[in-house]
Structures are given as C-alpha cells and as structure tokens.
Amino acid sequence: MALFFDRVTIDVNGNCVDGSLGTGNFAIPGKIRRDDDGVPIINAAISAFALEYKNPKEAVIGREELEVEVTSGGSRNGTVAARLNLRPASPNRDWLFTGTVTALVIAELEDGHR
C-alpha cells in the first residue's frame, strides 16, 4: 500500500454569508484503491488557512467554520472544495473577505502505483 499526499491551495473571497465556496484541482500519479463497496479511498484535511477581512478592517469575529472535502476524484484527477461559514460578532454580515485555504489531499494507491 502506498499513500499519496498533495497540498491544494484554494482561493476564497466573498462576504460573510453561509457557504462561501472555493475549489482547487489535483492530479494523482497512480490508481486509487477502492474499499469493499467500490468507494475510492481518498479524503482531504485542512492544512492551513489565511483570511483577511476587508470591511471593516478591525472587528471581532464571532465564529469561523471551515471544512474541506473531495468533491470529485475517483480517478487520477479531482477537485477539493473549501466551505466557509463566517460569523462576525455584529449584526452586519456584509463584511468582505479574501484569503486562501490549503487542503491536504490523501489517497491510498493500489499496489504497484507510486
């Protein structure tokens, strides 16, 4: 069994509205192993993130939720998506932000594929 790791940088920008989304692509240099149900053994985790709030510049953040998931990738190419739920600690949810989320894609390759 061989494991494949790849960092994928996802650009994100928008306002503080639930479900802001960005995507990034990856390529795997081998065949992904499948489990007993035929599902590809591949996943993603957050490696890092950096967000800059544009408006207002200085304010308190009430809550940040970030998640990443592989949205396609059963073969050698795929897409990983980042979803952000940002909550300012004020009733004004029109704050603008920009930034990046780095996802770590992890896949189990079939024997002989490295």
N, C-alpha and C positions, 0 to 999 in steps of 0.2 A: 504494500500500500504506500502510495506517495501522496503527500499533501501539497496543494498549490496555494500560495498566498499572493495577493496583489492589492496594492493601495489604489483606490479610485477617488479622485478629487471631484467633488460635486459643487458647482457654483449655485448659490441660492441668493435670491433677493426678492423683496416684496414688502408687504405691510403685515402687521401683526394680526393676521386672520388665520383661523384654524386651517391646517392642512396645506400650508405653503410647501411646494414640492420642487425638487430639482433632481436630475438624473445624471449618471455617468456611465460610460461603457467600459467593458473589459474584454480581454481575449485570453482564453485558456489554451496552453500549448499541448493539451492531451485530451483523452476521452474521460469524461466524468463518470465515476462509478455510480450505479443506481442501487437503491435499497431493495428489499424483498417485494415492495409494492411498485417498483419501477420508477420511483421518485429520485431525481438527481440529488446526490449528496453535495449540496452547496449552500452556503449561508454568508451573511455579512454582519459585521460588527462596527461600531463607531470607533475609529482610531483617534480622531481629533476633530475639533470644530472651532471656528473663529467667526463671531458675529459682530458687526459694527452697526450700532443703531444710529440712523441719520437724523431722525426728527422725533423728539427733541434729543439733543446731544447728551445731556446729563439727566438721568432719571432712574428711578428704581424699577427693577424687573420683578414682577410678582411671581412668575413661573415660566420655566422653559422646558419643553419636552421635545426630544429629538429621537428619531428612530430611523434605521436603515433596513432595507430588505432587498433581496434579489428578486426583481420583477420578471426577468426572463433570463435564461441561461442554462437550459438543459443540454446544450451542445457546447461548442467551443467559444461562442461569443455570447455576451449577455449585457444586461442593464441592471444597475443597482440604483435604487431611489432613496432619497432622504426626505422625510416628512417632518416639518417643524410646527409645533403648536406653541406660540409665544404669547404670553400674557403680561402686558405692562401693569404696573401697580397703580393704574389710574383708569378712569372710565374711557379715556380716549384710546381707541385701538387702532388708530390710523398711523401709528409710528412706522417709519420706513426703516428697513434694514438691508444689509448686504453681507455676504460672507461666503465661507466655504465649509463643507463637511467632508472629512476624509473617511471613507469606508474601507475596511479591510475585508476583502472577499476571500473566503476559504472554501476550497473544493477538494474532495477526495478523488484522486485519479485512479483509473484502473491499472492493474499491474502491468508493467512494461511501458507505461506512458509517464514521462517525466519532463 
